[in-house]
Amino acid sequence: MSKIKDFFKSPHIQMALATGACIIILAYFSKHVLPRPISYLANAFPPFLMVVWESVLGLKKESRLKTTWYWVVAIFASTALIIILYWI
């Protein structure tokens, strides 16, 4: 059981799960809920935030920008913003 907890405590796993969930959410809303499909560029924004997080993680200086949960919240917020903007 501790191996599973350690697995989910990894920042890379948390970011991958958040990004994957957002991609699935965007695909579902684009196909079934929204009046018009979401563009490819808008669909690529949550994974782009993950790439930016990876580059920030590589910095040597300790900062608050390396906190994983800030980036997870930013990914979910960008997903919600994309859905809201396409709903209007």
C-alpha positions, 0 to 999 in steps of 0.5 A, spaced: 500 500 500 505 504 501 508 503 494 501 506 491 501 512 496 508 513 494 506 513 486 501 518 487 505 523 491 510 523 485 509 530 482 510 527 475 504 522 476 500 528 479 501 532 473 500 527 468 493 525 471 491 532 472 493 533 464 490 527 462 483 528 466 483 535 463 484 532 456 478 527 457 474 533 460 475 537 454 474 532 449 467 530 452 465 537 452 467 538 445 463 532 443 457 532 447 456 538 451 458 545 447 455 547 441 461 547 437 467 543 437 473 546 441 479 548 436 486 544 436 490 550 439 485 550 445 485 543 446 493 543 447 493 549 452 493 544 458 498 539 456 502 546 454 502 548 461 505 541 463 511 542 459 512 549 462 511 546 469 517 541 466 521 547 464 520 550 471 522 544 475 528 544 471 531 550 474 536 550 480 533 555 484 528 554 489 521 557 488 514 557 489 513 556 482 516 549 483 509 547 487 506 542 483 499 544 486 499 551 483 500 548 476 495 542 477 490 548 479 492 552 473 491 546 469 484 545 471 482 552 471 485 553 464 480 547 462 474 550 465 476 557 462 476 554 455 469 550 456 466 557 459 469 561 453 466 556 448 460 555 451 459 563 450 
